[in-house]
Amino acid sequence: MTHKREAALLPHYETALRYWSPLMNHRANDLARLVGVELSPPLLDLGCGDGRLALQVPFDITGVDMSPMRVTLAQMARPASRWFVGDLYAWLEKDTERYQTITAFDVLEHLEEPERVVDLARARLLEGGAFVATIPLDMDIDEHLQLYADLDAVRDALGPDELIEIGTFVVCRWGAQKD
């Protein structure tokens, strides 16, 4: 299933290869540690973009993004990692692997159904695994489908186990869903 509003943003996303991200100012492991997580393999990066997370960790990862252009850049940056072009919802539904860590840095606010992606990602976690995401707060940016005004809005919409505000974004952690 393709989400029409997300698909309509793809041309903008692919042409805006330079974008603001907390990863430009903070290392991913530092962000994850804020919510008690050490990034470890196997790791799945949702909305992997150009693969910048793969360059910050000392192991290969799996990355998924809707942009063919960005996935090509990721493949060039870290060829030994596994990269996929696809809709996050469909990919998570068909993926059968389990991961110790799943990340979504500056991704959930672009999705029509972020709660669904959180649920699908949590179902892919190994026991004791963690899903970590960063989400901008109250930013009026056209390409964001879902904006969160504050911590309470993120907590109400996405129900993280832990969240910490840092600057203009929040770092969230979810654990594996209980069977």
C-alpha positions in Angstrom: 0.0 0.0 0.0 1.4 3.4 -1.0 0.4 6.4 1.0 -0.5 9.1 -1.5 0.6 12.1 0.6 3.9 10.5 1.3 4.5 9.5 -2.3 3.7 13.1 -3.4 6.5 14.4 -1.2 9.1 12.1 -2.8 10.3 14.5 -5.5 10.8 17.2 -2.9 12.6 14.7 -0.6 15.0 13.5 -3.4 15.9 17.0 -4.5 16.5 18.3 -1.0 19.5 16.1 -0.3 20.9 18.6 2.1 18.5 18.8 5.0 18.6 19.6 8.7 18.9 16.7 11.0 19.9 16.1 14.6 22.4 13.7 13.2 24.3 16.6 11.7 24.8 17.9 15.2 24.8 14.7 17.3 26.1 11.2 16.8 23.4 8.7 16.7 24.8 6.6 19.6 24.9 9.8 21.7 21.2 10.3 21.0 20.3 6.7 21.7 22.2 6.8 25.0 20.0 9.6 26.2 17.1 7.1 26.4 19.3 4.2 27.7 20.1 2.5 24.4 23.4 1.5 22.8 23.1 1.0 19.1 24.0 -2.6 18.4 23.5 -5.2 15.6 21.5 -6.4 14.0 20.3 -2.8 13.4 17.5 -1.7 11.0 17.4 2.0 10.1 14.0 3.1 8.9 14.1 6.1 6.6 17.9 5.5 6.2 18.3 8.3 3.6 21.8 8.5 2.3 23.2 6.0 4.9 24.8 8.5 7.3 23.9 6.3 10.3 25.8 3.4 8.8 28.9 5.6 8.8 28.5 6.2 12.6 28.5 2.6 13.7 31.3 0.0 13.5 29.1 -2.7 11.9 26.9 -3.3 8.9 23.2 -2.4 9.0 20.0 -2.9 7.1 18.4 0.3 5.8 15.1 1.1 4.1 14.0 4.3 2.4 11.4 5.4 -0.1 14.0 7.3 -2.2 15.9 5.4 -4.8 18.4 8.2 -5.1 19.2 8.2 -1.4 19.4 4.4 -1.2 22.0 4.6 -4.1 24.0 7.0 -2.0 23.8 4.7 1.0 25.0 1.8 -1.1 28.0 3.8 -2.2 28.7 5.0 1.4 28.6 1.5 3.0 28.4 -1.2 0.3 28.5 -4.2 2.7 25.3 -3.1 4.4 21.9 -4.1 3.1 19.8 -1.4 1.5 16.2 -1.5 0.3 14.0 0.9 -1.5 10.4 0.7 -0.3 7.4 1.8 1.6 8.1 1.4 5.3 4.7 -0.1 6.1 4.9 -2.7 3.4 8.5 -3.5 4.1 8.0 -4.0 7.8 5.0 -6.2 7.2 6.9 -8.6 4.9 10.2 -8.5 6.7 10.7 -11.6 8.8 14.0 -10.7 10.5 14.3 -9.6 14.1 16.6 -6.7 15.2 18.3 -5.7 18.4 18.0 -2.1 17.4 15.7 -0.2 15.1 16.1 3.5 14.4 14.0 6.2 12.7 15.8 9.5 13.0 13.6 12.3 11.8 11.2 10.0 10.0 8.0 9.5 12.0 6.8 13.1 11.5 6.8 12.5 7.7 4.4 9.5 7.9 0.6 9.4 7.5 0.4 6.5 10.0 3.4 6.9 12.4 1.6 4.8 15.1 1.4 1.9 12.7 5.1 2.1 11.9 5.9 2.1 15.6 3.8 -1.0 16.2 5.3 -2.8 13.2 8.8 -1.9 14.2 8.3 -3.0 17.8 7.1 -6.4 16.5 10.4 -6.8 14.6 12.5 -6.3 17.8 14.4 -9.1 19.5 13.6 -9.6 23.2 15.4 -6.8 25.1 15.7 -4.8 21.8 14.9 -1.1 21.4 13.4 1.1 18.8 14.8 4.7 19.0 13.4 7.7 17.0 14.0 11.4 16.9 11.0 13.7 16.2 11.1 17.5 15.6 8.8 19.4 17.8 6.5 22.2 16.6 8.3 22.9 13.3 6.2 24.4 10.5 7.8 22.6 7.6 5.7 21.8 4.5 7.1 18.3 4.0 6.1 17.1 7.5 2.8 15.3 7.4 2.5 15.0 11.1 3.7 17.7 13.5 4.0 17.3 17.2 3.7 20.5 19.2 5.3 19.2 22.4 6.2 16.2 24.5 2.6 15.5 25.5 1.6 15.4 21.8 4.3 12.8 21.1 3.4 10.8 24.2 -0.3 10.8 23.4 0.1 9.9 19.7 3.0 7.4 19.9 3.2 6.2 23.5 7.0 5.8 23.9 8.4 4.0 26.9 10.8 7.0 27.4 11.3 10.4 25.8 13.7 13.2 26.3 13.6 16.7 24.8 16.8 18.0 23.4 16.7 21.3 21.6 13.9 21.4 19.1 13.4 17.6 18.9 12.6 14.7 21.2 14.4 11.3 21.4 12.0 8.4 22.0 12.5 4.8 23.0 10.2 1.8 22.7 10.9 -1.8 23.8 9.7 -4.9 22.1 6.0 -5.7 22.2 5.1 -8.4 24.7 3.6 -11.5 23.0 
